[in-house]
């Protein structure tokens, strides 16, 4: 048996996917919605994780690094221009990552699939910061970039 809780958050962020071709080569924005499910094998303290603390830290990270900013692959030719204007920029796959960008290691472009992985890693980091029990873990992340397009990430073993 296991127990799960889910938090939701939304944010406004632009991205660009020049490697895909088509209309996504253009810089464009979305109203992103994320759902992060956290699971525990048991609930000895009657909770999986304390909602307020978990939700607060997830929202703070997203609002600080992604909301009203731009997500680009580090190799994107727009990176230097946005950096020169001190724009809020989150780089995927950066060779010289900031602490926050280290969570997107091995993720080269900000596809909806990779954003789901990123938010899963953020959730796992937050669980560690909260000193949660060992059996508490992120079990699923769903990211919607539009009302009709979404991606789901589950860590291995949660399929």
Secondary structure, DSSP 8 states (H G I E B T S, - for coil): --EEEEEEEEEEEEE--TTT-GGGGS-EEEEEEEEEEEEES--TTS-SS-HHHHHHHHHHHHHHHTTTEEEEETT-TTHHHHHHTT--EEEET-TT--TGGGGGTT--S--HHHHHHHHHHHHHHHHHHTT--TT-EEEEEEEESSSS-EEEE--TT--
